Amino acid sequence: MEKIYKIGSKTFNCPVALASNVINGKWKLQIINLLSSAEKVRYHVLKNDIVGISEKMLIQHLRELEADGLVSRKVYPVVPPMVEYALTKAGKNFVPVISSLREWGEQYKK
């Protein structure tokens, strides 16, 4: 019997396919990596620290990561608006994968 994995309205028959779908996107791994380095990160810090990302793509990826349960978003009712992002429990559980990718990248570039 084949096991079914669901996230939102998407269904997968393989946990690797589900994980790949959640982190699919040019910038998602970098976003998660930056969020893993602090308790909370303000939007402008993400925008400034991810070289080459457009505002549209950053917003899109943050929304997708939030919808998939890896990132939480907190908006403060101030002017100008202040928005902070943080990893959820599921996002924090992904940090060892990011660490492994970082280590692999370091070894690969040698």
Secondary structure, 3 states (H helix, E strand, C coil): CCCCEEECCEEECCHHHHHHHHHCCCCHHHHHHHHHCCCCEEHHHHHHHCCCCCHHHHHHHHHHHHHCCCEEEEEECCCCCEEEEEECHHHHHCHHHHHHHHHHHHHHCC
